[in-house]
Amino acid sequence: MPGSVKTEAVVLRTLRYGEADRILHLYTPQRGRVSAIAKGVRRAKTRFGGRLEPYFRLHMVLYEGRSELLTVTSADTIAGHPQLRENGPALDSAARACDAVARLFETADPHPGVFALLCSELALLDVGAGGGRSHATHANQLAFRLKLLLAAGLAPQLAACAACGEAEHLSAFSGAAGGVVCAACEATGFMLGEEAHTFMTGALGAPLADVPAAGELALRQAERAIAETVEHHGHVRWRAAFPAGGRRL
Ligand SMILES: [Zn+2]
């Protein structure tokens, strides 16, 4: 049933198409990931201005015909995140965040919480890039991913051994078991230090703006735990959460 769809959307990525068109991968609150074509958008004069770019949050009207690909009818900016665009680390973090959403939430299932989380992350990166405290950090990106896992119903078990239920001596992490494991069960996992465990628990419980600090070793362990969780239970692979070798800000 052809018709118009009004929705908010974040532009996850764009692809050139033909001579003047562009395909947009969008994330929406009620329709999950949507692909849409913007016709004529690469010509000099276009009614869309420069709005159909990655990391824009928009009010959109999309025309839905018989094809899976919707057509952009109109787009109005809610947040363009101009400061983020001028800042390399913030742009890199935004790209990784959008990619993580696109891979784990690739269907039309509605996840309004994921949409809200992505909007918060982009807004934080924008404020940080404009001279506020930078959120383009490894810790922030891992916290964002933990919250995505939570929204997907895949949050790792952190309070007790995921294999036997033991509450003490939680010394390792097993992606297959789905969380931390105790000393008796640790053969199924890899060593997860107390700092990494504390970071993960704290990051899941705190708002994105208040992600706890942790050392680089702990963050690397947390990233491995998160990566194994999403591979075992979400059946997707995420890009590294942070540029290789870390980054000085
Ligand atoms: Zn155990």
Residues whose N, C-alpha, C, O or C-beta is under 5 A from the ligand:
A	BS01	ZN	C161 A163 C164 G165 E166 V181 C182 C185
